[in-house]
Amino acid sequence: MVALEPGAHNFETAGHNKETNGAHNLTLLCAAASNQSGEISFSDGMNGRIGLGVVRPAYSIDDLARKFGRPDVVKIDVEGYERKVLEGATATLAAKPDWYVEVHSGLGLEANGSCPEEIVEVFGNAGYRLYIQDDIHYRFPFRPLDAIPHRWFQLVATAE
């Protein structure tokens, strides 16, 4: 298992949780996901975002899959940078792992030049079944995608 966390506080907390829970199969990287590997500027904080701030290593999902092996599940929670991250995941998408994506519509997605329709389209075009959960209080279960929300939602994509 590989986890990326570019935020200093969240990375430290994740490391503590890894040790506390004996998660020896977890590789934790203080880095960000992006469309290509290299470096990226990150505004550090509890819900940090790609933007002016500290420079962190960046990895595409495809490069991570080549280095660590094909994933069974990919979780993306990148505060509005979803489309860019998915641009670096074309080979991984084709390999058909399951996906769990927090879509930050109205919370950074549009500021990064994307929209919820683009995120849904990536998975629809790749032949995935799509489910959403759009209650921020988690009171309701996931359901088949029937309409694309224009607010924060969680998307689960499973291979057909």
Disulfide bonds with the S-S distance in Angstrom:
none
